Amino acid sequence: MRVARVPAILVAIGGLAACSEPSQPASPSQPSYALVASPTCVASPTVIVSDEPGLTAALSGAHAGDVVAINGMIAVSSDVTISSSITLTCATPGSGLLVAPGATVSSLVRVLASFATVDGLVLDGSGAASDPYLALNDPGDIDGDGVTGNATDVRLTNNMVTCSSGDCAFFFATTNAVVSGNEFQSAGSFTGLQLQGGIDGSRIEHNTIVASAPSTGADFGGVRVRDGSNVVVADNVVRGPWAHAIAARNLTGGSIVANRLEPAGSPAAVLLLSVDGVAVDGNTLTGDGTSVAALEVDDSPGVVLSHNTISGSWVDAFVLVNTPDARVTDNVVACGSDECFFGSSAPGTLVAGNRFISGGSGTGVQLQAGTDGVRIENNEIIAIAPSSAMNFGGVRVRDGANVVISGNVVRGPWQNGLALADLADSRVEQNQVDGALRNGIRARSGGSILPVSMIHNVIRANRVTNVGAAGIFLTSACRNEVVWNNVQNSGGNAGVIFDAPTGANVFVGNGGAVIDNGSFDCSGDGAPDANIIGGPGSVLHGAPFTPPPNAADGGAGRLH
């Protein structure tokens, strides 16, 4: 079982993408570790071994429950195979295994038995053709390499591992595996710690996984988990130029919790593909300016992204694509240069209780291309430098119905506070907008192919202050209710503007000037439908003003 044979396994379990084995780095004489304390070695092992013949004899004669302890570093000329439910550990700190000069070793340690533990060793796998550690549950030999195993409930704990060019450790179909307390160091592996092929109940916890050179597997990562349910990835540190710090696929349930991720040059620190109901909670993701997204989720319903801290420099903070019913709550986010949050085809998503801080993004919280049932509630969305896209804003939502935008504080020099388009039967209420460069609430904002962009929406009880133009600007809007908004403070001295292509809207105000130029035939009967204006404050009809531009601007070729 080698990384070079991983494609055969993947084909057998689902026709997945193949990979090829890169050239392996030179083997150091002794690995160097600085982040993990020396393990405590067992006091009374069944047997102590100090050379390869003794180790081979001890393993071949071992019984379930035996403890085989290694004294010193043993250079091996073939795979060290564990075929019974034993513990392989150290007799003295710093003991372990490495590949003998000139030897051909596929997997430094190969575990084929259930309930086997490898603990407290130095595993220098840099000279291995495939893996420092392999655990295999493949009784039917589905990849046809002649190796079978029944490795479930295995433990890899408290080891110091030098990764091979293939991986740091590889687990296949190992249900209920535990990988805990290890340090993995890679000088450029294809993937890192990889578990796949049926890993229900497995736990990856308290490990440090560091790359000093880029990994070579594009869809893989420092931690790569796939094909299982209730998998836990918790309290790990993943650092360096892995393709992703954590990459997960085909998981149901489970959690990614309290990890510290420091990627370099990664497309995404966390990548979730085709997962269902996975929780990503309490992680710290720090960008160094060379990675793209902090957290990307594709084709993954029902994910929960909560209590994460995203800091440093990114292009994107959150990216959700084809991901319905997500819950994005209580995160603290340094926005990316493109946006703070991006969702496309993410209906039913809740974005609530987050704090977004932008140092000058193209847009803020943006959802588009299928937003039915989206809720954006009680967030702080703060810009400390001007945003760049004129049709966007602190909140940008379009292309949906039954959307709720409520209770948000949008502050600072966003081009617009709220920039909306192509919404129906939606509510925009009790938001506070302060300091927008153009409009507090702008709808429609940007282009549209619909005859009427905004229809049957309620814009109610919002407060807009210190904006450059109108408090509320409506165009291409019919049968909306604009009621009891406080929009008296704007640079253009216009509380609300109804542009010419508006009609049958109802306005009830509490002061501030209203410009009503609406004359649009909303009913299609050939006669203009007047807007209905009520409440105190002056109303101007036919008043000149400079309408905001509606050019199609965007960022990263995807923002609309």
N, C-alpha and C positions, 0 to 999 in steps of 0.2 A: 504494500500500500504506500504509494509515493505521491507527492504533489503532481508529478508528471502524469499520474493515473487518476487524479481527481476528476478530469473530464469524463472518464468512463463511469465513475460513480454518479456524477451529476446526470449524465444521460440516462442511467438506469433508474434514477429516482424522479426524473421529470423532464428530460430533454433540455437541460439548462445549458448556459453558455460555457464553452470550453476555455481552458487556460493552458499556457505552456510554461515550462519551468525555466526561469532565468538562470544565468550562470551564478554559481555560489561564490561567496566571498572566501577569502583565505581564512584559515582557522588560526586564532590566536593561541599562544601557548597556555594562557590562563585568562579567563574572563575577569573583568574588573567591575565591581558593583559598589555603589555608594549609597543607594537609597533604601535598601532593605537590610535590617539587622540580621546577624548570623542566627540561623535556626538553632533550636535546642534539640540535640540529638538524643535518641532513645537510650535509656540507661541499661536495659537488660534485653538485648535482642536475642532471637533464637540462634542466629549465627552471625559472625563478623567475617567479612571477606576483604581482601586487599589486592587481588589480582583477577584477571579475566577468567582463568580456569576455575578458581574458587567461586567466583560469582556464577558462572555457568552451572557448576555442580549444585550450588545452593538453590538456584532457581528451579532447576530440573527436579530436585528432590523435595521441594517445599510443599507443605500442606496448608490448607486454608487456615488463616489466622497466624501463620508464621511471620516473624519480623526478620528481614535480611538487612543487615547494616553494612555500609561501605566505609572502609577506613582509607582515607587518602583519595587521590585522583587515579582512576583506573582508565587506561587507554584501551579501547575495545576495537576488535577487528571485524565484528559482525553485530547485527541488531541484538540488543538486550531484550529478551522476550519474557514477559510475565504471563504465565498460563494458569495461574491459580490465584485465589483470593488472599493475597498476602500484602504486606507493607514492605516497600523498598525505601530505605532511609539512610541516614548517616550515623556512623559510629563516633566520628569527630567532626566538628564544624569545618566547613570548606571541602568536605569530601564529595566525590561525585564521579561523573563519567565524561569522557571525551573520545573522539575518534582517533585511533592510532594513525600515525603518519603512513600514507600510502594505502590505507585500508579503504574498502568500499562498504559503507554502511548506509542503509536506506533510512531507517528510523533509529535514533540513538536508543530510545526506550520504546518498546512496542507492547502495549497492554491488550491482551486478548480475553481476559477473564473479568467477571463481574466482581464488584466490591474490592478491587485492587487499589492500593494507595501508593503514590510516590510522593515522598515528603522530605523536605529539608536538604535536598541535594543541589550541587552545582552541576548543571547539565549544559555542557558546551557542545551545542549542536551545529556549530558553524561548519564543521567538516562533514556533516550528514548530507546525503543526496536529497533527502526529503524533509524529515522532521526531527527536531529534538525529542519530541514525544508524540506518539500516536496511540489513540484508544479506538478500537474497532469493534463495533457490534454488527457483524456481517456473517451470520451463520450459513447463508446460502451462497457466499462468494459472488455477489451480484456484479462485480467488476471483472471477474474472471482472472484474478492474479494468483489464485491458488492459496490465498491467505484467508482464513475464516476466524471469527472471534465472537465472543458474547459479552463484550465489555459494557455493561450497564452499571450505574451506581458507583462509578470510579471517582477517585479523589486525586487531584494534582494540587499539592499545597506546599507553600513556604519554600519553594525552590527558586534558584537563581539560574535563569536560562538565557543562553546565547542562541538567538534564532538562526535558523539556516536560511539559505536563499529562497527556500520554499515557504516556510512558515515558522511560527513560534511554538505552536502546538496544534494538533489536528484531532478532532473528535468526530466520529461518524456514528450516528444513530445511538449515541450514548445517553439514554434517558437517565435523568436524575444525577447527572455528573456535577461535581463541585470542583471549581477552579478558584483557589483562594490563596491570598497572601504571597503570590509569586511576583518576582521581577523578571520581565522579559526585555532583552535588549536586541535590537535589530540594526544591522548595517545596510539594510535594503532588501527586505523580503518581499515575496509575491503577496503574501497576506500575513496577518499577525496571529492572534489567537482565534482559531476557526472551529465552530461547532455547527454541524449540519446533518441533514438526512434523518431527522426524527430525534429531537433533543428535549422532549417534554420534561418539564420540571428541573432543568439544569440551572445552575447558579454560577455566575462569574463575579467574584467579589474581592475587593481589597487587593487588587493586583496593580502593579505599575508596569506600563507597556510603553517603551520608549524606542523611537526610531531616530537614528542619526543620519540616515539617507533615505530618499524617497522609496516607498513601496511601489511595486510594479503591477499589481492587480487593480484595474480601474474601478471595479464595483465592490472591492473588498475593503479591509480596514484593520486598524489595530485590534479591534474586536469585531469579528464577523459571526453573526448568529443567524440561523435560518432553519425553517422547517420544524416548528415545534409549538407547544403551548405552555403558558405559565413559566416562561424563561425569565430569569432575573439577572440583570447586569447592574451591579451596585457598587458604589464606593471605590471605583477604580480611577487611576490616573493614566491618561493616555496623552502622549506628548510626541510632537515631531511630525515629519512629512509623510504620514500615512495617507493613502488615498482618501480615507475617512477615519475619524477617530473611532466611531462606532457605526457599523453598517448592518442593518437588520432586514430580513426578508422572510415572508411567509410565516409570520408568527401570529398566534392568536392569544390574546391576553398577555400577561407578563408585564414587566416594568424595567425601565432604564432610569435608575435613581441615584442621585447624590454622587455622580461621577464628576471628575475635574478633567476637562478636555482642553488641550492647548495645541490645536493643529497648526500646520505650516504648509501653505500651498495646496490645501485640500479643496475639492469642489464643495464639500459640506462636512462640517464636524460630525453631525449626526445625520444619517440617511436612513429613512424608513421606506421600504418598498413593499407594497402588497401585504401590509400587516393589518390586523383587525383588533381594535380595543386595547392597544398597547398604551401604557402610561409612561410619559417622559417627565419626571418630576424632580425638582430640587438639584438639578445639575448646574455646574458653572462652566460656561463656554467662553474662552478668551481668544479673540482674534488678534493676529499680529499684522494684519494688513495684506497678507498674501493669500488668504483663503477666501472663498466666495460666500457660501451660506453657512450660518451657524447651525440651522436646523431645517432640513428639507424632508417633506413627506409627500409621497406619490401613491395614488391608488390605495388609500388606506382609511377605511371608514372607522369612525368612532374613536380616534386617538384622543388622548388627554395630554396636553402640554401645559404643565403648571409649575409654578414656584421656581422656575429656572432663572438664572442670572446670565445675561448675554452682555459681555463687555468687550472693549477693544474695538478694532477696526474690521468691518465686514463690507461686502457688497450688499448682501441680503441678511436680515436677521432670521425671519421665518419665511419659508416658502411652502405653500400647500397647493397641490395640484391634483384634481380628480379625487378629492378627499372630503366626503360628506360627513356632517355631524361631528366635527372636531370640537373639542373644548380647549380653548386657549385662555388660561386664567392665571392671574396673580404672578405674572412674570415681570422682571425688571430688565429692560432691554435698551442697549445702545443701538440705535437704528443704523442700518447699513447706508451706503452711499446711494443705492437705488431706492430703498424704502425701509419702513419699520416692519411691515407685515404684508405679505402678498398671498392672496388666495385666488385661485382660478378654478372654476367648477368645484366649489366647496360649499354646496347648499347646506343649510342647517347648522353652520358653524357658529359657535359662541366665542366672542372675543371680549373678555370682561375682567375688570379689576387689574389690568396691567398698567405699568408705567413705562412709556416709551419716551426716550430722549434722543433728539436728532441734532446733529451738528451740521446739517445742511443736506438733506436727502432730496431725491426727486419727488417723492410722495411719502405719505405717512402710512396709515392703515388702509390698505387697498384690497378690495374684493371685487371680482368681475366674472363675466362669462358663466353665469349660473349661480345666483346668490339667493334663491328663494329661501325664506326662513332664517336668513343670517341675522344675528343679534350682536351689536357692538355697544357695550354698556359699561358705564362707570370706569372708563379708562382715563388716565392722564396721558396726553399726547403733546409733548412739549418740544418746540424748536428753539434752539439757541443761535441758529444762523438761518438765513433764508433758504426755503426750498426752491427747487429750480424749475419744476414743470408747471406752466401757467394754468393748465386746466385741472390740476390735481390739488390735493390739500392734505390737511391733517387727517381727515377721514375721506376716503374716496370709495364709493360703492356705486355699482351700476349693474344692470342686467338681471333684475329679479323682482319678486313680489313678496309681500308680507315680511319685509325687512324692518328691523327695529334698530334705531340709532338713538340711544338714550343715556342721559346722565354723564356724558363725557366732558372733560375739561380739555379744550384744545387751545393752546397758548403759544404765542410767539409768531415769528415771521413766516408762517406758511403762506403760500400764494393765496389759498382760500382756506377757511376753517373747515367747512364741509363742502365737498365737490361731488355732486350726485348726478346720475344720468340713468334714464331708462328704468325707472322704478314705478311700481304700481302697488296700491293698497298697503303702503308702508307708513311707518311712524318715525318722525324725527322730533324728539321732544326732550326738554329739560337739559339741553346741552349748554355749556358755557364756552364762548369763543372770544378770545381776546388777542388783538395784535395782528390779525391776518393782513397781508399786504394788499389784497384785493377785496374780496367779499367774505362776509362771515359765513353765509350759506348760499351756495350757488347751484342752481338746478334749472335746466340742464347745464352741465359743464362738460365741454368737449363735444365731439361729434356723435351723431346717432343716425341710424337708418330708419328709425321708427317715425311714423307721421306725427305722433305726439310722444315726447320722451317721458314726461312726468304726469301721471294720471291717478286720481283718487288717493292721494297721499295726504297725511296730516303733518303739518309743521307747527308745533305747539310749544309754548312756554320756554323757548330758548332765549338766552341772553347773549347779545353780541355787543362788544365794546372795542373801540380803538382800531377799527378796520379802515383800509384805505379807500374803499368805494362804498358799496351798498351793504347794509346789514344783511338783507336777503335779496337775492336777484333771481327771478324766475323767467325762463323762456321755454318755449315748446312745452307748455304746461296747461292742463285742463282739469277742472273739477277737483282741485286741491283745496284743503283748508289751511289757511295761514292765520293762526289765532293766538292772541295774547303773548306774543313775543316781545321782549324788551330789546329794541334795536335802535335806540335813539342816538347813539354815539358812533358816528362814522365820518371819515374824512370827506366824503362826498355830500354830507348832510342829507343823505337819503336813507330812510329807514328800510323801506321795501320798494323794489322796482319790479313792476309787471311789464315785461317787454311786449312788443306787438304780437308775437305769436303765443299769446295766452288768452284764456277765456274761461268763463264759468267757474273761476276760482272764488272762494269766499275768504275775505280778509276781515278780521276783527283785531284792532290794535289798541295799544295803551299809550299812544303818543308817537311823535316822529312823523316826518314827511313821507308820503306815499306817492310814487309816480306810477300812474296807471295808464299805460298806452295799449292795453290789451284790446284786440279786435279780431280774435281768431274764431273761426267757425268750428267749434268743437263737436257739434251735433251732426254736421254734414248736411244741414238743411239749406245752405246757401246764405244764411244770415249770421253776422257776427254774434258771438255770445259774450256778453259783458261780464267783466269781473264785478263782484259784489263787495263793496268797500264799506266798512262800518267802524265805529269807534272814534275817539278824539284824534286830532291831528289833521294837518292839511293834506288835501289830495290834489295832485296836479295831473291833468290830462294832456297828452301830446307834448309833454315836456322833453326837451332835448337832453340826451346824455350819451356818453360814449360807451357802447356795449363792450363787454369783455370779449377778447378773441376766442374763437372756438376751433383753432387749428388742432389737428390731431398730433399731439405730442406724446412722447412716451419715453421709456427707458428700458434698456436691455432687450429691445425688440418685442416686448410682451405686454407692457403696460398700456391700458386703454382708458 
